[in-house]
Amino acid sequence: MANSVYIAVSLDGFIATKTGGLEWLMEFPNPEKSDFGYAGFMANIDAIVMGRKTFEKVLSFGAWPYEKPLFVLSNTLKEVSGDLSGKAEIINGDPREIINTLKLRGFKNLYLDGGITIQNFLAEDLVDELIISRIPYLLGDGTPLFGSLEESMLFDHVETEVFDNGIVKSHYTRKR
């Protein structure tokens, strides 16, 4: 099973403003008409594991953006709305339990999304791949991508791409 993160981060390491805003991401038009490799990444993913706050943010965008099954980590939500039946499902437990449950259901490659979710899976050493697009924007404060870890983790650098609009995307895999 491979657990991957594909995320944008500000120069100072934040994935959202302190109010959870993502508007700053829209400051960078996409002159290359590229999706920055997102479609290729998603083609190799079986399912998405997303935190509740990120899920609620995605719902605010309007149209449902995912074709893959989505599992929402939540201890407070009991069900998703009827129009998302078959598209999203509530799941809870610690990261290892979640991985084991999804593995038993046949999922092999997971996309982990949401700050707390990513931090929790990293804390359990359950992240195999990080694809981080650094946006040349300083937020000054907000939701950090990384939290504290009990032990250091080493990743191998796979590649880095620099786009015309200043975005730098780096790909890392966990060194075991």
C-alpha positions as CSV (number, residue, x, y, z in Angstrom):
1,M,0.0,0.0,0.0
2,A,1.3,3.5,-0.9
3,N,0.1,6.6,1.0
4,S,0.7,9.8,-0.9
5,V,0.4,13.5,-0.2
6,Y,-0.2,16.0,-3.1
7,I,-0.5,19.5,-1.7
8,A,0.3,23.2,-2.2
9,V,2.1,25.1,0.5
10,S,3.0,28.8,0.9
11,L,6.7,29.8,1.1
12,D,6.4,29.9,4.9
13,G,4.9,26.4,5.1
14,F,1.2,27.0,5.4
15,I,-1.6,25.2,3.5
16,A,-4.4,27.7,4.4
17,T,-4.8,31.0,6.1
18,K,-5.6,31.1,9.8
19,T,-9.3,31.3,8.9
20,G,-8.9,28.2,6.6
21,G,-8.9,30.4,3.4
22,L,-7.4,29.2,0.2
23,E,-8.0,32.4,-1.9
24,W,-4.2,33.0,-2.0
25,L,-3.9,30.0,-4.3
26,M,-5.9,31.9,-6.9
27,E,-3.2,34.6,-7.1
28,F,-1.2,32.4,-9.4
29,P,-2.7,32.1,-12.8
30,N,-1.7,29.0,-14.7
31,P,0.0,30.3,-17.9
32,E,1.0,26.8,-19.0
33,K,-2.5,25.4,-19.1
34,S,-1.1,22.6,-17.0
35,D,-2.6,20.8,-14.0
36,F,0.9,20.5,-12.5
37,G,0.7,16.7,-12.8
38,Y,-2.4,16.3,-10.8
39,A,-4.3,14.2,-13.3
40,G,-1.4,11.8,-13.6
41,F,-1.2,11.6,-9.8
42,M,-4.9,10.9,-9.5
43,A,-4.7,8.2,-12.2
44,N,-2.5,6.1,-9.8
45,I,-4.8,6.7,-6.7
46,D,-7.5,4.2,-5.6
47,A,-9.1,6.4,-2.9
48,I,-8.8,9.6,-1.0
49,V,-8.5,9.9,2.7
50,M,-9.5,13.4,3.8
51,G,-9.9,15.3,7.1
52,R,-13.4,16.7,8.0
53,K,-12.3,20.4,7.7
54,T,-10.8,19.8,4.3
55,F,-14.0,17.9,3.2
56,E,-16.2,20.8,4.4
57,K,-13.9,23.2,2.4
58,V,-14.3,21.1,-0.7
59,L,-18.1,21.1,-0.3
60,S,-18.0,24.9,-0.4
61,F,-16.5,24.8,-3.9
62,G,-19.8,23.6,-5.5
63,A,-19.4,20.8,-8.0
64,W,-18.0,17.5,-6.6
65,P,-14.4,17.3,-7.9
66,Y,-13.5,13.6,-7.3
67,E,-14.1,10.5,-9.3
68,K,-12.4,8.2,-6.8
69,P,-14.0,7.0,-3.5
70,L,-13.4,9.5,-0.7
71,F,-13.2,8.6,3.0
72,V,-13.8,11.5,5.4
73,L,-12.0,11.2,8.8
74,S,-14.4,12.4,11.4
75,N,-15.5,11.6,14.9
76,T,-18.3,14.1,14.8
77,L,-20.0,13.6,11.3
78,K,-22.2,10.5,11.2
79,E,-23.1,10.5,7.5
80,V,-22.7,12.4,4.3
81,S,-25.5,14.1,2.5
82,G,-27.6,11.9,0.2
83,D,-26.2,13.5,-3.0
84,L,-22.8,12.2,-2.0
85,S,-23.9,8.6,-1.4
86,G,-21.5,6.3,-3.1
87,K,-19.0,9.1,-3.5
88,A,-18.0,9.9,0.1
89,E,-18.0,7.8,3.3
90,I,-17.3,8.7,6.9
91,I,-14.5,6.7,8.5
92,N,-12.8,7.0,11.9
93,G,-10.1,5.4,13.9
94,D,-6.4,5.9,14.2
95,P,-4.3,6.0,11.0
96,R,-3.2,2.4,11.2
97,E,-6.7,1.1,11.7
98,I,-7.9,3.2,8.8
99,I,-5.1,1.9,6.5
100,N,-5.9,-1.7,7.5
101,T,-9.6,-1.2,7.0
102,L,-9.1,0.3,3.5
103,K,-6.5,-2.4,2.6
104,L,-9.0,-5.1,3.5
105,R,-11.5,-3.3,1.2
106,G,-9.0,-3.6,-1.7
107,F,-7.6,-0.1,-1.8
108,K,-3.8,0.0,-2.4
109,N,-2.9,3.6,-3.2
110,L,-4.3,6.4,-1.0
111,Y,-4.2,10.1,-1.4
112,L,-4.0,11.8,2.0
113,D,-5.4,15.3,2.2
114,G,-5.9,17.9,5.0
115,G,-3.4,19.3,7.4
116,I,-4.3,17.3,10.5
117,T,-4.7,14.1,8.5
118,I,-1.3,14.5,6.9
119,Q,0.3,15.3,10.3
120,N,-1.3,12.3,11.9
121,F,-0.3,9.9,9.2
122,L,3.3,11.3,9.3
123,A,3.4,10.9,13.0
124,E,2.7,7.2,12.5
125,D,5.2,6.9,9.7
126,L,2.5,6.1,7.2
127,V,3.4,8.5,4.4
128,D,5.3,7.0,1.5
129,E,5.3,10.0,-0.9
130,L,5.2,13.7,-0.6
131,I,4.5,15.9,-3.7
132,I,4.6,19.5,-2.5
133,S,4.0,22.6,-4.7
134,R,5.6,25.6,-3.1
135,I,3.7,28.8,-4.0
136,P,5.7,32.0,-3.8
137,Y,3.4,33.6,-1.3
138,L,4.0,34.4,2.4
139,L,1.0,34.0,4.5
140,G,2.6,34.8,7.9
141,D,0.3,32.5,9.8
142,G,-2.2,29.8,9.1
143,T,-2.5,26.0,9.0
144,P,0.9,24.5,8.8
145,L,1.6,21.5,6.6
146,F,3.9,19.9,9.1
147,G,3.7,19.4,12.8
148,S,6.1,18.1,15.4
149,L,7.3,14.5,15.1
150,E,8.7,12.2,17.8
151,E,11.4,11.0,15.4
152,S,13.0,12.5,12.3
153,M,12.0,11.2,8.9
154,L,14.2,11.0,5.8
155,F,12.8,11.3,2.3
156,D,14.6,10.8,-1.0
157,H,14.3,13.6,-3.5
158,V,12.8,12.2,-6.8
159,E,12.5,15.4,-8.9
160,T,11.7,19.1,-8.8
161,E,9.8,21.1,-11.5
162,V,9.8,24.9,-11.7
163,F,6.9,26.4,-13.5
164,D,6.8,29.8,-15.3
165,N,4.5,31.3,-12.7
166,G,7.0,30.7,-9.9
167,I,5.5,27.5,-8.5
168,V,8.1,24.9,-7.5
169,K,6.8,21.3,-7.3
170,S,9.0,18.8,-5.5
171,H,8.5,15.0,-5.3
172,Y,9.9,12.9,-2.4
173,T,9.6,9.3,-1.4
174,R,10.1,7.9,2.1
175,K,13.5,6.4,2.7
176,R,13.2,3.2,4.6
